[in-house]
Amino acid sequence: MESRRPGRFALRAFLPLLCAGLFARTAEAHLFGAHGAAAAEGLAHPFAGLDHLLAMIAVGVWAVQQGGRALWAVPTAFVAAMAIGGALSLFGGTLPATESVIAGSLIVLGLLVGLAVRPAPWIAACVVGFFALFHGHAHGGELPDAGAPWLYALGFIVANVALHGVGMIGGLALGAKPLSRWAGAGVTAAGLALVLVAF
């Protein structure tokens, strides 16, 4: 009985945050950084949109499922590529079908979690890095309107790292149980719903 308590505690800590994400509004996630925002707004921003919040958590869960080098390589690749995507947007670069790819990222990440896919760490890093470019690009356009752009960006990155941590806690709590498959299916369903709304 004692060995189960850490997992139960982690699950209790993880589920309320995941449920809170169900009430986040996707459209506001890409508008929250404007009009004088600084570090505090950057910290709060990832929690304002279901698409970004679920993607961050799913990346953390998937990293734990893979274990080994993927534990640090996968979240690090996402954060780094997201920063590159944000910088690209900030300096006028464009990416095609950004919102569609973001919705698609939920579908793919949900499937990867649900099926517990374990590729080589560098492949997993490339997969999440690709999607992170688009997540970062969607939010990078907000930086010029922020009151303190670099503080806003720093707060945003710190919040994303924290959400990866939440996903890792959730991954440890879920383990290889069927509940992890349902969690992945839920993320995929959210992505499909966003695609349907978009079209």
C-alpha positions in Angstrom: 0.0 0.0 0.0 2.8 2.4 0.8 4.3 2.1 -2.7 1.1 3.3 -4.3 0.8 6.5 -2.3 3.3 8.7 -4.4 1.5 7.7 -7.6 -1.9 8.6 -6.0 -0.6 11.9 -4.8 0.8 12.7 -8.2 -2.4 11.8 -9.9 -4.4 14.0 -7.5 -2.1 16.9 -8.3 -2.2 16.3 -12.0 -5.9 15.8 -12.7 -7.2 19.2 -11.3 -4.7 21.1 -13.6 -5.8 19.0 -16.5 -9.5 19.6 -15.7 -8.8 23.3 -15.4 -7.5 23.3 -18.9 -10.9 22.1 -20.1 -12.2 25.6 -19.2 -9.5 27.4 -21.0 -10.5 29.2 -24.2 -8.5 28.5 -27.3 -9.0 31.8 -29.1 -7.8 33.9 -26.2 -4.5 32.1 -26.0 -3.2 34.0 -29.0 -4.4 37.4 -27.9 -3.4 37.4 -24.2 0.0 38.9 -24.6 -0.9 42.2 -26.1 -1.4 45.7 -24.6 1.4 46.2 -22.1 2.0 42.7 -20.9 5.1 41.7 -18.9 6.4 38.7 -17.0 3.2 38.0 -15.0 1.1 37.9 -18.2 3.7 35.7 -19.8 3.5 33.2 -16.9 -0.3 33.2 -17.1 -0.5 33.0 -20.9 -0.1 29.2 -21.5 -3.0 28.5 -19.1 -5.4 30.6 -21.2 -5.6 28.3 -24.2 -6.7 24.7 -24.3 -4.5 23.9 -27.4 -1.3 25.1 -25.9 -1.9 23.8 -22.4 -2.8 20.2 -23.6 0.2 20.2 -25.9 2.6 21.1 -23.1 1.2 18.5 -20.8 1.2 15.8 -23.5 4.9 16.4 -24.3 5.7 15.9 -20.6 3.7 12.7 -20.4 5.3 11.4 -23.6 8.8 12.1 -22.3 8.1 10.1 -19.2 6.7 7.2 -21.2 9.9 7.0 -23.2 12.3 7.5 -20.3 16.1 7.7 -20.6 17.5 10.6 -22.6 14.0 11.5 -23.8 13.2 12.8 -20.3 15.2 15.9 -20.9 15.7 15.8 -24.7 12.0 16.0 -25.6 10.9 18.9 -23.4 14.1 20.8 -24.2 13.6 20.4 -27.9 10.0 21.7 -27.6 11.0 24.8 -25.6 14.0 25.6 -27.8 12.0 25.2 -31.1 9.1 27.2 -29.6 11.5 30.1 -28.8 12.8 29.9 -32.4 9.2 30.0 -33.8 8.4 33.0 -31.6 11.5 34.8 -32.8 10.6 34.0 -36.4 7.2 35.6 -35.9 8.6 38.6 -34.1 10.9 39.4 -37.0 8.3 39.0 -39.6 8.8 35.4 -40.7 5.8 33.3 -41.7 4.7 29.7 -41.4 1.9 28.1 -43.4 -1.4 26.9 -41.7 -0.2 27.7 -38.2 -3.5 27.1 -36.4 -4.1 23.9 -38.4 -0.7 22.5 -37.5 -1.3 23.4 -33.8 -4.6 21.5 -33.8 -2.8 18.7 -35.6 -0.2 18.6 -32.9 -2.8 17.7 -30.4 -4.0 14.8 -32.6 -0.5 13.5 -33.1 0.7 14.0 -29.5 -2.4 12.4 -28.2 -1.9 9.3 -30.4 1.8 9.1 -29.4 0.8 9.2 -25.7 -2.2 6.8 -26.1 -0.1 4.3 -28.1 2.9 4.8 -25.9 5.1 5.1 -28.9 8.9 5.0 -28.1 11.0 6.1 -31.0 14.7 7.1 -30.7 15.1 10.2 -28.6 16.3 12.3 -31.5 13.3 11.4 -33.5 11.0 12.3 -30.6 12.8 15.6 -30.3 12.3 16.3 -34.0 8.6 15.5 -33.8 7.9 17.8 -30.9 10.3 20.4 -32.2 8.4 20.6 -35.5 5.1 21.3 -33.7 6.8 23.7 -31.2 7.9 26.0 -34.1 4.2 26.6 -34.9 3.2 27.0 -31.3 5.9 29.5 -30.8 5.1 31.3 -34.0 1.4 31.7 -33.0 2.5 33.5 -29.8 5.5 35.4 -31.1 3.4 37.9 -32.9 2.2 39.2 -29.5 5.6 40.2 -28.3 5.7 43.6 -30.1 2.5 44.7 -28.2 3.8 43.6 -24.8 5.0 46.4 -22.5 8.1 44.4 -21.6 8.5 41.9 -24.5 11.5 40.0 -23.2 10.1 39.7 -19.7 6.9 38.5 -21.2 8.8 35.9 -23.3 10.7 34.7 -20.2 7.5 34.3 -18.2 6.0 32.4 -21.1 9.0 30.0 -21.3 9.0 29.4 -17.6 5.3 28.6 -17.6 5.8 26.1 -20.5 8.6 24.4 -18.6 6.3 24.1 -15.6 3.6 22.6 -17.8 6.1 20.0 -19.1 6.7 19.3 -15.4 3.0 18.8 -14.8 2.9 16.4 -17.7 5.8 14.5 -16.3 4.1 14.2 -12.9 1.0 13.0 -14.7 3.0 10.5 -16.8 4.5 9.1 -13.6 1.1 8.9 -12.0 -0.5 7.2 -15.0 2.3 4.8 -15.7 1.5 2.1 -18.2 -2.1 1.9 -17.0 -5.0 2.0 -19.4 -5.7 5.5 -18.0 -2.7 6.8 -20.0 -4.4 5.6 -23.2 -7.6 7.5 -22.2 -5.5 10.6 -21.5 -3.9 10.3 -25.0 -7.3 9.8 -26.6 -8.7 12.9 -24.8 -5.9 15.0 -26.2 -6.5 13.6 -29.7 -10.2 14.3 -29.4 -9.5 17.9 -28.4 -7.3 18.3 -31.5 -10.0 16.8 -33.7 -12.6 19.2 -32.2 -10.3 22.2 -32.9 -9.9 21.0 -36.5 -13.7 20.8 -36.9 -14.2 24.2 -35.4 -11.5 25.7 -37.7 -13.2 24.3 -40.8 
